[in-house]
Amino acid sequence: MKKIILQQAFNELDDAISYYEDQQAGLGLRLMDEFDQHVRWILSNSDVPRIRRGGYRRVNLKTFPYYIAYIVREDTVWILAVAHGHRKPEYWIERKNEII
C-alpha cells in the first residue's frame, strides 16, 4: 500500500513538531517518531478503524493529543490531516474532496 500525505497535513505535523521541540528538546522528535509508527500501522491495518460520519478513518496518537485522519482510495492511503483532538473538529474535512 502506498501513502500520500497532503501538504496541509504535512504542515500541521511540522508545526506540531516545532511547537513541542520549542517546549522541550527532543519532544518534537518523539512526536515525529510516534507519527511514523502510527502511519506504518495504518499502512498494514488501514481497514481496522471504523469509517466516521465524514467518510474518513482516524487513528489517535497515544502520547500527544493529535490524530491522523485518512482515507483509502484503491491501493493508496491519503493522509488528510494531523489534527489536534481538542480543536475545531473536522476543520479539514473538505480536503477529502481534493482526492480523486
Secondary structure, 3 states (H helix, E strand, C coil): CEEEECHHHHHHHHHHHHHHHHHCCCHHHHHHHHHHHHHHHHHHHCCCCCCCCCCCEEEECCCCCEEEEEEEECCEEEEEEEEECCCCCCCCHHHHHHCC
